[in-house]
Amino acid sequence: MYRVHRSRSALAKTLQHRFFSQSAAAAVIVEEPAIQAPITYLEGFPKPGPAEKILAIPRASSGKNISAKERKVGRVPAIVFEQEDGQHGGNKRLISVQSNRIRNLVDKVGRSFFLSRLFDLEVRSDFAKEDEIIEKVRVLPRLLHLHSGTDVPLNVTFIRAPSEALLKVDIPLVFIGDDVSPGLRKGSYLNVIKRTVKFLCPADIIPPYIEVDLSELDVGEKLLVGDLKVHPALKPVPQEEQPVVKIAGARVSDQKRAK
């Protein structure tokens, strides 16, 4: 057996080194995280207007018969979910909203824009009782079912949208610059492949729409999802290589007319 002899000074240095190493490690562990600035809209990108209010009352149960009775008295059966990583989660609340209110909002902004807009939902014990508020929460419409013949709202699904939420949103596309597009001015036509694109968005900066600039597109050229100009905090859910729009050659009917 071998024994290692150390001097007292060497042993003191070793202990001192261990003490400061442990102190440094402890300091790293208890260090407070840096405070992140809130994410806000940037200049040059579309911003939504003030959030519209939607009133609701609680609904005790669900089912076809209950839903039919609600619609008969001018109400739309609806559900509010808690978001979890952009998906439906727990904390479900059954509610009913006013049919005319939903229809007016959809007529005002359009169905696709309605599904990409935040609303202030106020759940009351009764529509007329302003002082009996059960819940006030910001929500995003997730699903909207309309009657195929009359466009009357049949049911709505909302998802809660607190500031810390990341939500998957189908954002409508608005095409600009078509009047100066080189390809379109040559007689080609616009082949729209996508009218909405899904993005993972922080709840505080969901854009009402995304502008697609066609002003520099020539015949045969296209724009991909990755080419869209959006807030850097937005992340596309589909692959960035997916096409959005293309300037295609002249239609066969147009070619026959030219001859």
Protein Blocks (a to p, Z undefined) as FASTA:
>chain_A
ZZddddfklmmmmmmmmmmmmmmmmmmmmpccdddddddddehiacddddddddddddfb
gcjklmmmmmmnopacddddddeehiacehiacddddfklmmmmmmmnojklmmmcccdd
dddfbfklmklcfbdcddddfbdcddfklopafbdcdddddfkbccddddddddehklmg
mklmnopacddfbfbdcddddfklccfbdcddfklpcehiacdfklpccdfkbccfbdfk
lcfbdcddddfklmmmmZZ
